[in-house]
Amino acid sequence: MAGQLEQIAAFLAVAEAHSFVQAAAQLGVAPSSVTRTVGELEARLGVQLLVRTTRRVSLTQAGTAFRDQVLPLVGGLAR
């Protein structure tokens, strides 16, 4: 299982890019890895964070709340 920080980083990259492929390119990993990592995070949290369609990825209400909670924490870790 991917580490929790890796899961959060993958989720934030997808949330920003609205694309698993673009998030994977940004992170330097395969899109399937990002898909799996975000799925593990959703399973661990017990909520769906992203709505996936064939053309776009968007945040659910829970995804928006989670993003808003973790962004300040990740920013603090970066410093």
C-alpha positions as CSV (number, residue, x, y, z in Angstrom):
1,M,0.0,0.0,0.0
2,A,1.2,3.4,-0.9
3,G,2.2,5.7,2.0
4,Q,-0.3,8.2,3.3
5,L,1.6,11.2,2.1
6,E,2.0,9.6,-1.4
7,Q,-1.7,9.0,-1.5
8,I,-2.5,12.6,-0.5
9,A,0.1,14.0,-3.0
10,A,-1.5,11.9,-5.8
11,F,-5.0,13.0,-4.8
12,L,-3.9,16.7,-4.8
13,A,-2.2,16.3,-8.2
14,V,-5.4,14.8,-9.7
15,A,-7.6,17.4,-8.0
16,E,-5.5,20.2,-9.5
17,A,-5.1,18.8,-13.0
18,H,-8.6,17.2,-13.2
19,S,-6.8,14.4,-15.0
20,F,-5.1,11.2,-13.9
21,V,-2.8,11.3,-16.9
22,Q,-1.7,14.8,-16.3
23,A,-1.2,14.2,-12.6
24,A,0.9,11.1,-13.4
25,A,3.1,13.1,-15.7
26,Q,3.5,15.8,-13.0
27,L,4.5,13.1,-10.5
28,G,6.6,11.1,-12.9
29,V,4.7,7.9,-12.5
30,A,2.3,5.8,-14.6
31,P,-1.3,6.8,-14.7
32,S,-2.3,3.4,-13.4
33,S,-0.2,4.0,-10.3
34,V,-2.0,7.3,-9.6
35,T,-5.4,5.6,-10.1
36,R,-4.5,2.8,-7.7
37,T,-3.0,5.2,-5.1
38,V,-6.0,7.5,-5.1
39,G,-8.3,4.4,-5.0
40,E,-6.4,3.2,-1.9
41,L,-6.9,6.6,-0.3
42,E,-10.6,6.6,-1.0
43,A,-10.9,3.1,0.4
44,R,-9.0,4.0,3.6
45,L,-11.1,7.1,4.1
46,G,-14.3,5.3,3.2
47,V,-15.5,8.0,0.8
48,Q,-15.4,8.8,-2.9
49,L,-13.2,11.9,-3.4
50,L,-13.4,12.1,-7.2
51,V,-16.0,11.6,-9.9
52,R,-14.4,10.0,-12.9
53,T,-15.8,10.2,-16.4
54,T,-14.2,9.4,-19.7
55,R,-13.4,13.0,-20.3
56,R,-12.9,14.7,-16.9
57,V,-12.2,14.1,-13.2
58,S,-13.9,16.4,-10.7
59,L,-14.1,16.6,-6.9
60,T,-17.0,15.3,-4.9
61,Q,-18.2,17.3,-2.0
62,A,-16.1,15.1,0.3
63,G,-13.2,15.5,-2.1
64,T,-13.4,19.3,-1.9
65,A,-13.6,19.2,1.9
66,F,-10.6,16.8,2.1
67,R,-8.6,18.9,-0.3
68,D,-9.3,22.0,1.8
69,Q,-8.2,20.2,5.0
70,V,-5.0,18.8,3.6
71,L,-3.7,21.7,1.6
72,P,-2.5,23.7,4.6
73,L,-0.9,20.6,6.1
74,V,1.0,19.8,3.0
75,G,2.1,23.4,2.7
76,G,3.4,23.2,6.2
77,L,5.3,20.1,5.5
78,A,6.9,21.6,2.4
79,R,8.3,24.4,4.6
